[in-house]
Amino acid sequence: MKNFLFCLMLLAGFAAANTCTETIFILSKGSLDITQDKAYHDSSYFVENYTHKNEWSHKIYYTNGKIDSLVMDPMEDGEALRVTHYYWNSDEKISGKGSERVIFQETSGDTIILNEKVYSNGEFGGSYTAKMTDSYMSTLNSEYNSFKELYFSNDTLFEKIIYDYESNNPRPDTSFTIGDSTNDFKCYDYAVQNGIAELNETIEYIKTDNGFMLKYLDESSVGYYLREFFFVNSNATTAIRKQRPAVKISPKARYFDLLGRYKFTK
């Protein structure tokens, strides 16, 4: 473990931007528009290997540059695919079946504002508001009563979360990601507890045949957790699928956000 303030003093001298941290920020913002000069988040793969091996993957589909649906594959025999549908500026015309998200987008100056409503089998589950610029992002999640900020300072990417945000006992949580001083395609995520920073994950930016990927690895003596996020260059493919996949949704589906973090079970 390393002292938090000592880490920041060391980082103050790092002037060059790090490709790894910049890509993490892009991933956290999500895919809003697909343009010819930008890569988009296409799919993800996850594996937890502690007491037993647990694998799953995500595939994202787009229509006119907007996320259309997210398909989760539990990668287990007998387990059906699970899908989340996204509706943009649609006045909440949902089907009432399975996991659905309604998103309204607006722009104010250089800030993009997203208001998202979450539904499960037609039942409203909470709202989510995100505000983002090229170097800053904040989110307010009513479902989990949390507020998060993501921003750069001295080329260090900070993530500050306040749990129980609208309560008498809010719980702050801080983490930060720094670039490797000798490798522009590698960075390290640290969690801060009681003023002490402890390494949480090692992250690598890896080029692929049609884009790149981000590889997160959290490992210890008892096992590891691996996450891989694949980005595809917009001009590397001839078409982006515009049809929603016909997928059966399990009533006991586990839901994850786009970073592969477990959310809730219905």
SULKA-V786146 format. One record per backbone hydrogen bond with DSSP energy under -0.5 kcal/mol. CO is the residue of the C=O (numbers start at 1). NH is the residue of the N-H. If there is no record, write none. Layout:
co=(CO/CO)
nh=(NH/NH)
//
This chain:
co=(2/3/4/5/6/7/8/10/11/13/17/18/19/20/21/22/23/24/25/26/30/31/33/35/38/40/40/42/43/44/45/46/47/48/49/52/54/56/57/58/59/61/61/63/66/68/69/70/70/71/72/72/73/76/82/83/84/85/87/87/90/92/98/98/99/100/101/101/102/103/104/106/108/111/112/113/114/114/115/116/117/118/118/119/120/123/126/127/127/128/129/130/131/132/135/136/137/138/139/140/140/141/141/144/145/146/147/148/149/150/151/153/156/156/157/158/159/160/161/161/162/163/164/165/170/171/173/174/175/176/177/178/180/183/183/184/184/185/186/187/188/189/189/190/191/191/192/193/195/196/197/198/201/202/203/204/204/206/208/210/211/212/213/214/214/215/216/217/217/218/220/223/224/225/226/227/228/228/229/230/230/231/232/233/234/241/245/248/250/253/255/255/257/261/264)
nh=(197/7/8/9/10/11/12/13/14/15/19/22/23/24/25/26/27/28/29/30/32/67/35/38/234/42/232/60/230/58/228/56/226/54/224/50/48/46/73/44/71/68/69/66/63/86/61/72/84/59/74/82/57/79/72/99/70/101/89/103/93/94/121/122/85/119/87/103/117/89/115/113/111/108/132/106/116/130/104/128/102/125/126/100/123/120/118/142/143/116/140/114/138/112/152/133/150/131/148/129/142/145/146/164/165/141/162/139/160/137/158/156/153/158/177/151/175/149/163/173/147/171/167/167/172/163/161/192/159/190/157/188/183/180/186/19/20/205/180/203/178/200/201/176/193/198/174/196/4/193/2/191/189/217/187/206/215/213/211/233/208/231/206/216/229/204/227/202/219/225/223/220/49/218/47/216/45/230/214/42/43/212/40/236/237/62/247/250/253/266/263/264/260/257/255)
//
